Amino acid sequence: MKSELFYKSPKTILNKGTGFLSGYTHSLNPYTGCSFGCSYCYVRRMPVSLFREGEWGNWVDVKNGAANLLKKELLRAKAKGKVTIFMSSSTDPYQPIEHKESVTRSLLEVMAEDPPDFLFVQTRSPLVSRDIDLLQHFKDKVRVSVTVETDREDIRKHFTPNAPPIPARLKTLQLLAEFGIPAQVAIAPVLPSSERFAEILRPLVNRVCIDDYFMGDGSGGKRTHKMGLHALYKNLEMEEWYHPSVYRMVYKRMRQYFPEDEIFISQKGFEP
Ligand code: SF4
């Protein structure tokens, strides 16, 4: 489904890193809203979505003038000390409209010229590979985290029908590796996956982050529960996967292919 687009001119673009992102000085959101509209997205329970008329996933605000704002704010922030940026906390920086609008690319251009101490790019979109030329400027001061919650397309379609297909995300990880861009796979949140998942990931990454609703939704899983996620598992007759212990099983499967120091749990996997 296509999201309705709105064009906004915000007054600021860098936000303070707080809560789950307290390891960062700032978060950076090129868009407000998200076309992917994942069923489990806890942002839909936050004021940004609750005070909006349209359903989460049906609207996206494009931030006009984002690059100019960032240029000024980055300069100011760097004058005060270390700057570590998480992009993005409440949207995916590679919205489908990014193909046309290039807001995220314009922000990367600013940062490539005057790099922060660290930039974390969180996405599930293959479009990030368009910007490999810019990401190369950051050398080891960047990490691209590509969400791959499961290796099963049927499961992906059930939980996130509007998000990019899994094979395209795996291909993205391969490309990032080929071009030497530091990257990780974020199995976040853990969704039902096959026993082959770890074997599929092994040639693509040296860093795996595992997170679930119970650790990562900021409320011990309560927020996710309120969104009725349990019903989606019930429809699939896979309720055993909706449990705080499931991440340990996925961890064990990953450990068969990845050493301990390449696997990070929850918040640790998203830190600078
Ligand atoms: S891509 Fe991220 S921000 Fe967008 S709906 Fe999914 S979880 Fe939420």
Boltz pocket constraint, residues with backbone or C-beta under 6 A from the ligand:
constraints:
  - pocket:
      binder: B
      contacts: [[A, 33], [A, 34], [A, 35], [A, 36], [A, 37], [A, 38], [A, 40], [A, 41], [A, 42], [A, 43], [A, 89], [A, 90], [A, 91], [A, 92], [A, 124]]
      max_distance: 6.0
